[in-house]
Amino acid sequence: MNNPTSPKPPRISVAAPVLDGNERKYVLECIDTTWISSLGRFIGEFEAAFAAYCGVKHAVAVNNGTTALHLALVALGIGPGDEVIVPSLTYIASANAVTYCGATPVLIDNDPRTFNLDPAKLEALITSRTKAIMPVHVYGQPVDMDPVMEIARRHGIKVVEDAAEAVGAKYKGRMTGSLGDCATFSFFGNKIITTGEGGMVTTDDGELAERLRLYRGQGMDPARRYWFPVVGYNYRMTNIQAAIGLAQLERVEHHLAARRGVADLYNAKLARLGNRLTIPHVEDFAEHVFWMYTVRLSDKLSKSRDQVMKDLDALGIETRPVFYPMHVLPPYEGLDSVPLPMADECAADGMNLPTHAGLTEADIDRIVDALDQVLV
């Protein structure tokens, strides 16, 4: 008699939303009241609550994180002929939003420990055409913002924080979203809090907030319905999205604590792998929120990063590569006007491990055991 085949353990996803608050209740209210589109109580409540959470005066909800970036740049007057300094090692939306404006992304290299842009390399990239700097808080760790802001103020240029991955992160005790002239967030399904799709722009500048709201709603004059003084965009968030977002924000500290717990478990359990990988470095000034727990693999391994990921996938564990640098992607190839060696290096050996609030200690044990098995 043959032994029954042991069932495969469930696959561990690299990211997953946790919807364990008032999400269902609030969405059903939208349906029951028929307020499902871009009007309804949840939009204003989500904006007000998010502004208060970030410690700013204004928050403008939009339909995704990329439109948040584009809207911010448009409202700041970025256009053809302008340059915006953007990290090469980040998600392509950062550079795409600059390109949408007809402006040029100028790529900057990163700190190999944090993956964030290196402020020491900023000044050399500034020209008479530089109109903004876009620091991206990569994987949930804040950029060293004081030198960024000092350089920007000295040159009279704007700072747009791309905080898509950093809801709840702090820099020297100050919230991301409150550090630049404005900031943008993403609420995609894999983010720390989610609305499915969705985004937000935050600022303390009342005039900028007015322009953001004007351009968000097709450019319609708020005092004169169906009168359009500018070419705008349909970037509005729906009431259903905002309902989910408000419920998520009500439990944001729970979500953040869960991620810190996941990171603490990884830090403790990965120690037995020795120098086969490097765990995330956290700066003294930072409260890292670990949108993704990101490791770098040793160059002494017999396998490439990509082969390691394939081996983990065969064991039922999903991972992600660190972002491809912008300067190797076809739309932006050739924009590396200066060498970007750290972006290339981190992209070659960096890997995101599963990181979400639904992971258990047993899941982490399984992931670490798998890494121990495949890292040779």
Summary of the structure (lengths in Angstrom):
residues: 376
radius of gyration: 21.4
end to end distance: 37.5
largest distance: 81.0
contacts: 1307
relative contact order: 0.18
helix: 40%
strand: 17%
